[in-house]
Amino acid sequence: MTLSTPTGLAGFDDLLSSHVVMVTGKGGVGKTTTAAALALAGVASGRRTILVEVEGRQSFSRTFGTARWDYEQREFRPGLWGMAIDPADSVYEYLDRFYGLKRVQWVMERSHALDFVTTAAPGLKDLLLLGKVYDLEIQRRSDGRRRYDLIVVDAPPTGRIVPFLQSPEGVTEIVRVGPIQRQAGSMWEMLQNPQRLRTVVVSLLEEMPVQETIEAVHALRELGVDVGPLVANQVTVPRVSEPQRDQLRDLGASGLREQVTKDGARMSGRTSQLLLDLVRTHRDQVELQERLRDELVGSCALPLLALPLMTSPTFEVPDLEVLADVLALQLGEDGPHAQARFDDTELEAAIAAARPSPVSGGTS
């Protein structure tokens, strides 16, 4: 099956052109799921990939069924590493690297000195987390190649992403000399280079997430950080077209019941009315999605990728592989897991959510 690629993104090399991909979004929109799907897409593209969490929620260890993630980088499936960055581990590594003071770790732990320092110095905690991402980005293997081809970060939500990324700039205004100042300056250079870092913003096609996404995109652009593409998550796949909806509405409950009876089936009057109500609700949801999609693309002028709503009773790794393949298909790449889960019509309908209406003025 060959799908059209309305996003304007041509293949994995276009989507994953930056070395670091920071995935953010309003709480509850599925940014963690999207980050995992992007990491699996990175592996499918042949990239040596690491998936990083910075909020200590252990979401990935539960999803992938592994032991708890920590500061150690572990390969938990072929080509895919994982780690959880903790501010305490970051500061202990920093003290050891620049000052040879790893032995003071036990003193800081017993005295809770780290909690005091990170509270007293606004932005320091974020700087420590971001500093480790920077460290991963500059690491090299013995042959000179990057240690990782792709670093996918499950970043803080949109309400915190700008202060998080702004932390190096804030620290350089306070600390004028020394290793902290030099590293913060180098981190800021990474943030300002689209080849090294970009942000991907995840949204639901609902009023509040769309508005927060638009605000976050504008704020990230003002910060000078590359943004794009957007990801619309949990998209409802249209099951009934507008003409079909109108035809059913014109029939009414009694007409629908009569039509079903003519075709040799049985349907009560209550069931026929419930079916009409369900069709109307479904079409209202689809039309709201389309309107919000056009608003999102038109306001942000960015490509939009769509991930369908998964209706499985549980959400496990095979579901992530399906979502990774849905992303791949929208780029013109192969997506065997998605094609095994959905039929061609369903895939086309789901991915059509990424196509803005011709009158919206967005990217096409």
N, C-alpha and C positions, 0 to 999 in steps of 0.2 A: 504494500500500500504506500502511495506517495501523497503526503498531505501538502497543501499550500502553506507557505510560511509568511503570514501577514505581518510578523513582527519586524521584519527587516534585518533580523539577526541570521547570519549565514554560518551555521555549524557551531560546534563546540568552541572552535578557535575565536569566534566572535563573542559568544556568551562568556567564555572563561579567559578572556584576553588579559585580565589583571591577575597579578600573582596572589593577592589577598582579596577575598570577597567577604565583606561584612554584611551579614543579613540582619535586617532590623524590621520592625513593624509594631503596631499597637498590640498590647497584651491580648492574647486570645485569638489572634488571626492565623496562627500556625507558622510563625517564623522559624521555630525549631525544626518542625517537620520539613519546611522548605530548605533550610540549611542542610539537613541530612540528605534530601533528594538531590540538591546541587552537588554535594560531595560524592554521591553515588554516580551522578552524571560525569563528574570529573574522573573517577576511576574508569568508567566506561569509555571515556575519551583517551585512555592510556596515560593519564596524568597520575603521578605519585602524589597522593592527596592526604592532608591531615584535617580532621574535623575538630574544632576547638570550642569549648564552652567557657564562659567567663562569669557566670552567675551562680555557680555552685548548686544547680538544681538536679544534677545527675539524670537529666532526661535521656541522654544518649545511651548511657549504660543500661537503663531499663529497656529502651526501644530495641537495642541490638543484643540484649541478653548477655552482657559481659559483667565482669567484676567492676566495682566502682572505679571511675576515672579519677586520676590524680595528676600530679605535675609531671609524671613520667610519660614519655611519648611511646605508645604501644600500638603495634600493628594488630588490629583485631579481626581483619579480613584482608584477603590479598589486595595490596595496593592502597589500603586505607588505614591510616593511623588515627588515634584519638588521644586527647588530653584535656584535662580541666585545669585552667589557670587560677591559682589562688594568690591573693595579694601577699600573704605571709611568705609563701614559698618564693615569690618574686623578689621580695625585699631581702630574704636570706641569701638568695643567689646573687643579688646585686652587691651585698656587703662582702660576700666572699670573692666575687670577681674583681671588684675595684679596690677593696681595702684589706682582703685576706682576713675577714672578721667572722667567718662562719661559726666560730666557737662561741660567739655572743648570742647565738640563737636561743639557747636554753635560758639565758638571762632575760631576753625579751619575752619569751613565752611565759615565764614565771611572773614577771612584773607587769604583763599586759601592756608593755611599752608600745608595741606596734599599733594596738587599738588607739592609744592616745595620739600617736603621731599622725595616723591617717585621719583621725577626727579633727585634729588641730590644723592640719594642712589641707585645705579644700583642693580636690583634684588629684591628690597624691595617690589615692587608691586606684583611680582610673588610670593614672600614669603608669603605675606598676603593672596593671593588667595589660594595657596597650604596649608597654615596653617589652613584654614577653612575646607578643605578636610580632613586634618589630624584630626581636631576636630570632624568631623562627624564619622570618622573611629573609634575613641576611645569611642564614646558615648555609654552609656549602659542604658537599661531600668531598672525599679525598681526591676525586678527579676534577674538582673545580665546579661541578654542576651544583645547582641548588639542591638542598636536602629535600625540599618538597617543591613540586611543580605548582601545586595549588593549595592554598590555605583558606579553608572556609570557617568563618567565625560566627557562631550564634551570638550576636552582639546584643547589647542592652536594647530595650524597646525604644520606639520613636521619641517618647517623652524624655529619654535620657541620652539618646545617641549623640546629640550635638555636644553637651558637656563632656561626654566620654571622649569623643574625638578631639575636643578642644583642649584637653588636659595638657598636652605638651606645650601649647602656646601659653597657657596660664602659668605653668611652672617656669618657663624661660623669662617671664616678666618678674618673677619673684627671686629666682636663683640665677645670678649673672655669670658665675664661673663654676668650674669643676665638672666632674663626670656627669652629674645629673643634668646640668645645663647642656653639655655637649650631646648627650643621648637624646634629650628632649628635642633639640634642634634637628637631629637626624631623623627622629620619628616624624616630625612635622614635614620634612622633605618627602618621606614616604607617603604621608597622607595627601600631599598635594600632587602626587604623580599618578595619573590614571593607569599607567602601565604597571604600577606596583599595587595600587589599592583602588577598589571601587565599593560602593554600597548598593545593595539590592534591597528594595523596600517591598514588604509583603502587605497585602491588604485583603480584606473581604469586600465584596461588592455590596456594602451596606453603608448607610449615611455617615455614621461617626468614624468608622475606619477610613473611609475614602477622604473625609475632610482632614483627618489627622495625617494621612499619607501625603496629601497635597502640601500641608504645612511643613512636614518633615523634609520633603524634597526641596522646597524653596530654602529652608534653613540650611540644609546640607550644601546647596549650591552657593549660598552666601559664605559659607565656611571655606569654599574652594575645594570640596571633596567631590570626586566623580560619582554620579548617581546613574543607576540603570542596569538592567531593565526593572520594571515593576512586575510583581507577581500577584495575580488575582487568585486567591486560594478558595477552595470549597465552592467552586462554581457549580450551580445547578444545571444539569444537562437538560436542554429543552426536550420534552417528550411529546408535546402537542404543539402544532403550529398555530399561528394566528387564524388562518382560514378554517382549520379544524375546530378551533375554539368557537368561532362564529357559527359554524354549521351546527355544532352541538347546542349552542345557545338558542338558535332558531328552532331546533326541534323541541326543546323543552323537555321536562321530565316525562310527560306522557308520550310525546313523540319518540323519545329515545327508547322508552319501554316497548312501544309498538314495533319499532325497528328491530330491536333485539329479539322480540317474539317472532317476527317474520323470518329471522335468520335461524330459528330453531332453538334459541336459548330462552332462559327465564330470568326475569329481573323484577324485583318488587318496586313499587313506586318510590319508597323511601331510598332504596339503593340507587335508583336512577337519579334522584335529586342529589344524593351525596356525591355521586360521580360528577355531576355537573358542577357542584361546589368545589370539588377537588381540582377539576380542570381550570376553573376560574382562578382559584388561588395559585395554582402552578403558573398560569400565564401572567398573573400579576407579579409574581416573583421574577420570572424571566424578563419581563419588561422593565422592572426596577433595576435589575442587573445591567441591562443594556443602557439605561439612562446613566447610571452611575459609572459604568465603564467609559462612556463617552466623556463624562465630566472629568474623570481621572486622567484619561489620555489627553484630552484637550487642555487641561490645566497644567499638566506636567511635561507634555511633548516628549514622552519617552515610550519606547517599545513596551508592550504588555504581554506577558506570558500567562496562560491560564492553567490552573490545576483543578481537576474535577472533584466534586464532593464524593468521598468514598463512603459507601453505605454498609461496609462490613461491620459485624457486631464488635470486632476487635480490630486494632490497628497494629500491624507487625511489619517486619522487614520486607516481606513480599509486597506489601502495599507501598512501601517506600520505593521499591524497585519499579513498580508500576508508574508512580509519579515521576521518577527520574526519567523513565522512557517517554512519558507524555511531554516532558520538557524537550527531550531529544527529538521527538517527531516534529515539534514546532520549529526546530532549527534545520530540518531537512536531514536529520540523522536517523539511524535505525532505532526502533523501539519495540523489541519482541515481547517484553513483559506486558506492555500496555496493549499491544495488539492481541495478546492472548486473553486479556481481561475484558476488553471492550470490542464490540463489533465496529466496523468502519463508520457506520452512521453515527454511533455514539461518540466516537473519537472526533469526527468532523464537527458534530454539534458542540462538544465541549471546547474544542480549540477555537471555534467560531467566536467564543466570548472574547478572544483577544483582538478581534477585528472591530475597530471603531466604525460607527456609521459614517457614510460618505459626507454627511452634512456636519459632522462633529468638529472637523478641523484638526483632528489629531493625526498622529502618524498612521500610516497604513502599510 
